[in-house]
Amino acid sequence: MGARTKARKRAIDVVYEADQRALSTAVPVVRTLAAVLAERLVQPGTQTSLPEYSVSLVEGVTERLPAIDEALSTYSQGWTLERMPAVDRAILRVSTWELLYNDEVPDAVAIDEAIELARELSTDDSPTFINGLLGRLASLKATLLD
């Protein structure tokens, strides 16, 4: 597993944890994202510290969460964000940020990485669902960024 793949997985862990905290405390996800990231950053040099790319991913998701969630809600046919498995939601939030807002990562790479992480972390149906949704977002990227 490459360094960027590991960093993506760590970012997904943070986004997932923040989402779960938000559900249990009724605090907005964007606030729990910032809190979980801050906790990870105060522990440099430990096993729980985050790679720099993980930090960039989580900060990007935090900054763009309303737009990311709107895009996911709008283009996921038949699925609300709340109905999606929490792991899929975390994978989609991270990969949507990479797809739409990180020009350093080719669209195909962002989608392929998301699919592979879904295969590893989620249900049997998740890779197909994530591929379809991210493919739709990629095809609409120019429109979404206007």
Secondary structure, DSSP 8 states (H G I E B T S, - for coil): --HHHHHHHHHHHHHHHHHHHHHHH---HHHHHHHHHHHHHTSTTSTT---HHHHHHHHHHHHHHHHHHHHHHHHSTT--TTTS-HHHHHHHHHHHHHHHH-TTS-HHHHHHHHHHHHHHHS-TTHHHHHHHHHHHHHHTHHHHT-
